[in-house]
Amino acid sequence: MPVTTCARCTAPITCTPQDIAQCACGKVPLSPADHVRIAARYTGCLCNACLMELRDDPIDRSSSEDEATRDAARVEGADE
């Protein structure tokens, strides 16, 4: 299995994107909003510890939710 480093903390991780169901990151439950928010900030694989921190970080979550609200308001206002 390929060994790479976490895109956030640089810890070594084993990544199997060709079989994502078997990848360790598949064991960290993330909402669709979490996926979008995290993917917007990082490219490449993240370790489970970083995934859990990013998922559970209320400051990170609230700032992303604020951005999403502002973006949605801009899109709605564009139709007027």
C-alpha positions in Angstrom: 0.0 0.0 0.0 1.3 3.5 -0.8 2.6 5.6 2.0 2.2 9.3 1.8 2.0 12.2 4.2 -1.0 14.0 5.6 -1.6 17.3 3.7 -2.2 19.1 6.9 0.2 17.8 9.6 2.7 15.8 7.4 2.3 12.6 9.5 3.0 9.5 7.4 -0.2 7.7 6.3 -1.1 4.7 4.2 -3.5 5.8 1.5 -5.6 3.6 -0.8 -7.6 6.0 -3.0 -8.1 3.2 -5.6 -10.0 1.3 -2.9 -11.4 4.1 -0.8 -13.7 1.7 1.1 -10.5 0.1 2.5 -8.7 3.3 3.2 -8.4 4.3 6.9 -10.0 7.7 6.3 -13.2 5.9 5.4 -13.6 5.2 9.1 -14.0 8.9 10.0 -17.7 9.8 9.4 -18.0 13.1 7.6 -21.1 14.9 6.5 -21.3 16.1 2.9 -20.8 19.7 4.2 -17.6 18.5 6.0 -16.3 16.9 2.8 -16.8 20.2 0.8 -15.3 22.4 3.6 -12.2 20.2 4.0 -11.7 19.6 0.3 -11.8 23.4 -0.3 -8.8 23.8 2.1 -6.7 20.8 1.4 -5.6 18.7 -1.5 -4.3 15.2 -1.0 -5.0 12.8 1.8 -5.4 13.7 5.5 -4.8 11.5 8.5 -7.7 10.4 10.7 -6.6 12.7 13.5 -6.7 15.8 11.2 -10.0 14.7 9.7 -11.5 14.4 13.2 -10.1 17.8 14.3 -11.4 19.5 11.2 -14.8 17.8 11.5 -15.1 18.7 15.2 -13.7 22.3 15.1 -16.6 24.6 15.9 -14.6 27.7 14.8 -13.6 26.2 11.5 -17.2 24.9 11.0 -18.8 28.3 11.8 -16.6 30.3 9.5 -17.3 27.9 6.7 -21.0 28.0 7.4 -20.9 31.8 7.4 -19.1 31.7 4.0 -21.7 29.3 2.6 -24.5 31.6 3.8 -22.9 34.6 2.2 -22.3 32.7 -1.0 -25.9 31.5 -1.1 -27.1 35.1 -0.5 -25.0 36.4 -3.4 -26.4 33.7 -5.7 -30.0 34.5 -4.7 -29.3 38.2 -5.2 -27.9 37.6 -8.7 -31.4 36.5 -9.9 -33.0 39.8 -9.0 
